[in-house]
Each structure stands twice: as C-alpha cells, then as structure tokens.
C-alpha cells in the first residue's frame, strides 16, 4: 500500500478502478479439503462441556409464537 501521494495511493484506497490486468481471476477452481481438515460444526458450548442433547436443543430454530403479537386497542 502506498503512503506517498500519487496515483497509486488513490488506487490503493479504492478510489480509482484497477486496471483489467490487476483484477484477479475469479474462475479459479476450489481446492478439495480433506475431511480431517474440515471445521467442526459450530457449538453454542465453547468449552465442549455441554451434553449433546442440550447443544442440539439450543441449535434448533423455533417457529414464531403468534401469542407474541400485540393487540391494538
């Protein structure tokens, strides 16, 4: 990143569009990841001390409760 005034400073700040030669190729293939390197499922228990049924219960999405709607008077 440039710290001296000039055209490169404007480009580094995102104020000037990059040259087409500087644009990264977005058609790259993804690299397969081995299963042992895949991240584990997120858990609400950061210390991994909770029982699995409790973690599953906390991860479930509940439907909206219609009784929570306010009645206009």
PyMOL CGO cylinders between C-alpha atoms (Angstrom):
from pymol import cmd
from pymol.cgo import CYLINDER

trace = [
    CYLINDER, 0.00, 0.00, 0.00, 1.33, 3.39, -0.95, 0.3, 1, 1, 1, 1, 1, 1,
    CYLINDER, 1.33, 3.39, -0.95, 1.86, 6.10, 1.63, 0.3, 1, 1, 1, 1, 1, 1,
    CYLINDER, 1.86, 6.10, 1.63, 3.12, 8.84, -0.65, 0.3, 1, 1, 1, 1, 1, 1,
    CYLINDER, 3.12, 8.84, -0.65, 0.64, 11.00, -2.58, 0.3, 1, 1, 1, 1, 1, 1,
    CYLINDER, 0.64, 11.00, -2.58, 0.06, 9.96, -6.15, 0.3, 1, 1, 1, 1, 1, 1,
    CYLINDER, 0.06, 9.96, -6.15, -1.99, 7.75, -8.45, 0.3, 1, 1, 1, 1, 1, 1,
    CYLINDER, -1.99, 7.75, -8.45, -1.07, 4.53, -6.62, 0.3, 1, 1, 1, 1, 1, 1,
    CYLINDER, -1.07, 4.53, -6.62, -2.38, 5.97, -3.35, 0.3, 1, 1, 1, 1, 1, 1,
    CYLINDER, -2.38, 5.97, -3.35, -5.77, 6.64, -4.93, 0.3, 1, 1, 1, 1, 1, 1,
    CYLINDER, -5.77, 6.64, -4.93, -5.88, 3.12, -6.35, 0.3, 1, 1, 1, 1, 1, 1,
    CYLINDER, -5.88, 3.12, -6.35, -4.91, 1.56, -3.01, 0.3, 1, 1, 1, 1, 1, 1,
    CYLINDER, -4.91, 1.56, -3.01, -7.75, 3.45, -1.31, 0.3, 1, 1, 1, 1, 1, 1,
    CYLINDER, -7.75, 3.45, -1.31, -10.21, 2.06, -3.87, 0.3, 1, 1, 1, 1, 1, 1,
    CYLINDER, -10.21, 2.06, -3.87, -10.97, 5.46, -5.37, 0.3, 1, 1, 1, 1, 1, 1,
    CYLINDER, -10.97, 5.46, -5.37, -9.67, 4.52, -8.82, 0.3, 1, 1, 1, 1, 1, 1,
    CYLINDER, -9.67, 4.52, -8.82, -10.81, 1.33, -10.56, 0.3, 1, 1, 1, 1, 1, 1,
    CYLINDER, -10.81, 1.33, -10.56, -7.97, -1.18, -11.04, 0.3, 1, 1, 1, 1, 1, 1,
    CYLINDER, -7.97, -1.18, -11.04, -6.52, -1.98, -14.44, 0.3, 1, 1, 1, 1, 1, 1,
    CYLINDER, -6.52, -1.98, -14.44, -8.01, -5.05, -16.07, 0.3, 1, 1, 1, 1, 1, 1,
    CYLINDER, -8.01, -5.05, -16.07, -4.59, -6.70, -15.78, 0.3, 1, 1, 1, 1, 1, 1,
    CYLINDER, -4.59, -6.70, -15.78, -4.69, -6.31, -11.98, 0.3, 1, 1, 1, 1, 1, 1,
    CYLINDER, -4.69, -6.31, -11.98, -8.13, -7.86, -11.49, 0.3, 1, 1, 1, 1, 1, 1,
    CYLINDER, -8.13, -7.86, -11.49, -7.78, -11.36, -10.00, 0.3, 1, 1, 1, 1, 1, 1,
    CYLINDER, -7.78, -11.36, -10.00, -9.20, -14.30, -11.95, 0.3, 1, 1, 1, 1, 1, 1,
    CYLINDER, -9.20, -14.30, -11.95, -12.42, -15.43, -10.25, 0.3, 1, 1, 1, 1, 1, 1,
    CYLINDER, -12.42, -15.43, -10.25, -12.70, -18.60, -12.34, 0.3, 1, 1, 1, 1, 1, 1,
    CYLINDER, -12.70, -18.60, -12.34, -10.15, -20.48, -10.24, 0.3, 1, 1, 1, 1, 1, 1,
    CYLINDER, -10.15, -20.48, -10.24, -11.12, -23.93, -9.13, 0.3, 1, 1, 1, 1, 1, 1,
    CYLINDER, -11.12, -23.93, -9.13, -11.57, -24.62, -5.46, 0.3, 1, 1, 1, 1, 1, 1,
    CYLINDER, -11.57, -24.62, -5.46, -9.10, -26.92, -3.79, 0.3, 1, 1, 1, 1, 1, 1,
    CYLINDER, -9.10, -26.92, -3.79, -10.67, -30.01, -2.21, 0.3, 1, 1, 1, 1, 1, 1,
    CYLINDER, -10.67, -30.01, -2.21, -10.21, -30.20, 1.54, 0.3, 1, 1, 1, 1, 1, 1,
    CYLINDER, -10.21, -30.20, 1.54, -9.68, -33.50, 3.32, 0.3, 1, 1, 1, 1, 1, 1,
    CYLINDER, -9.68, -33.50, 3.32, -12.36, -34.41, 5.90, 0.3, 1, 1, 1, 1, 1, 1,
    CYLINDER, -12.36, -34.41, 5.90, -9.97, -34.22, 8.87, 0.3, 1, 1, 1, 1, 1, 1,
    CYLINDER, -9.97, -34.22, 8.87, -9.22, -30.60, 7.94, 0.3, 1, 1, 1, 1, 1, 1,
    CYLINDER, -9.22, -30.60, 7.94, -12.89, -29.57, 7.71, 0.3, 1, 1, 1, 1, 1, 1,
    CYLINDER, -12.89, -29.57, 7.71, -14.03, -27.38, 10.59, 0.3, 1, 1, 1, 1, 1, 1,
    CYLINDER, -14.03, -27.38, 10.59, -16.36, -28.97, 13.11, 0.3, 1, 1, 1, 1, 1, 1,
    CYLINDER, -16.36, -28.97, 13.11, -19.97, -27.92, 13.37, 0.3, 1, 1, 1, 1, 1, 1,
    CYLINDER, -19.97, -27.92, 13.37, -20.38, -24.76, 15.45, 0.3, 1, 1, 1, 1, 1, 1,
    CYLINDER, -20.38, -24.76, 15.45, -21.43, -25.39, 19.02, 0.3, 1, 1, 1, 1, 1, 1,
    CYLINDER, -21.43, -25.39, 19.02, -23.01, -23.00, 21.50, 0.3, 1, 1, 1, 1, 1, 1,
    CYLINDER, -23.01, -23.00, 21.50, -20.80, -24.57, 24.16, 0.3, 1, 1, 1, 1, 1, 1,
    CYLINDER, -20.80, -24.57, 24.16, -17.33, -23.11, 23.64, 0.3, 1, 1, 1, 1, 1, 1,
    CYLINDER, -17.33, -23.11, 23.64, -15.64, -25.34, 26.22, 0.3, 1, 1, 1, 1, 1, 1,
    CYLINDER, -15.64, -25.34, 26.22, -17.21, -28.52, 24.81, 0.3, 1, 1, 1, 1, 1, 1,
    CYLINDER, -17.21, -28.52, 24.81, -18.62, -29.42, 28.23, 0.3, 1, 1, 1, 1, 1, 1,
    CYLINDER, -18.62, -29.42, 28.23, -22.37, -29.48, 27.44, 0.3, 1, 1, 1, 1, 1, 1,
    CYLINDER, -22.37, -29.48, 27.44, -24.26, -32.68, 26.75, 0.3, 1, 1, 1, 1, 1, 1,
    CYLINDER, -24.26, -32.68, 26.75, -25.05, -33.27, 23.09, 0.3, 1, 1, 1, 1, 1, 1,
    CYLINDER, -25.05, -33.27, 23.09, -28.88, -33.16, 23.53, 0.3, 1, 1, 1, 1, 1, 1,
    CYLINDER, -28.88, -33.16, 23.53, -28.56, -29.71, 25.12, 0.3, 1, 1, 1, 1, 1, 1,
    CYLINDER, -28.56, -29.71, 25.12, -26.44, -28.47, 22.24, 0.3, 1, 1, 1, 1, 1, 1,
    CYLINDER, -26.44, -28.47, 22.24, -28.92, -29.85, 19.68, 0.3, 1, 1, 1, 1, 1, 1,
    CYLINDER, -28.92, -29.85, 19.68, -31.84, -28.25, 21.51, 0.3, 1, 1, 1, 1, 1, 1,
    CYLINDER, -31.84, -28.25, 21.51, -30.11, -24.86, 21.56, 0.3, 1, 1, 1, 1, 1, 1,
    CYLINDER, -30.11, -24.86, 21.56, -29.31, -25.07, 17.84, 0.3, 1, 1, 1, 1, 1, 1,
    CYLINDER, -29.31, -25.07, 17.84, -32.93, -25.63, 16.79, 0.3, 1, 1, 1, 1, 1, 1,
    CYLINDER, -32.93, -25.63, 16.79, -34.90, -22.77, 15.29, 0.3, 1, 1, 1, 1, 1, 1,
    CYLINDER, -34.90, -22.77, 15.29, -38.31, -22.25, 16.83, 0.3, 1, 1, 1, 1, 1, 1,
    CYLINDER, -38.31, -22.25, 16.83, -41.33, -21.06, 14.86, 0.3, 1, 1, 1, 1, 1, 1,
    CYLINDER, -41.33, -21.06, 14.86, -42.72, -17.66, 15.71, 0.3, 1, 1, 1, 1, 1, 1,
    CYLINDER, -42.72, -17.66, 15.71, -45.20, -17.61, 18.58, 0.3, 1, 1, 1, 1, 1, 1,
    CYLINDER, -45.20, -17.61, 18.58, -48.46, -15.97, 17.44, 0.3, 1, 1, 1, 1, 1, 1,
    CYLINDER, -48.46, -15.97, 17.44, -49.31, -15.03, 21.04, 0.3, 1, 1, 1, 1, 1, 1,
    CYLINDER, -49.31, -15.03, 21.04, -46.41, -12.56, 21.00, 0.3, 1, 1, 1, 1, 1, 1,
    CYLINDER, -46.41, -12.56, 21.00, -48.30, -10.25, 18.64, 0.3, 1, 1, 1, 1, 1, 1,
    CYLINDER, -48.30, -10.25, 18.64, -49.58, -7.12, 20.28, 0.3, 1, 1, 1, 1, 1, 1,
    CYLINDER, -49.58, -7.12, 20.28, -53.27, -6.39, 20.13, 0.3, 1, 1, 1, 1, 1, 1,
    CYLINDER, -53.27, -6.39, 20.13, -54.03, -2.85, 19.07, 0.3, 1, 1, 1, 1, 1, 1,
    CYLINDER, -54.03, -2.85, 19.07, -56.74, -1.11, 21.06, 0.3, 1, 1, 1, 1, 1, 1,
]
cmd.load_cgo(trace, "trace")
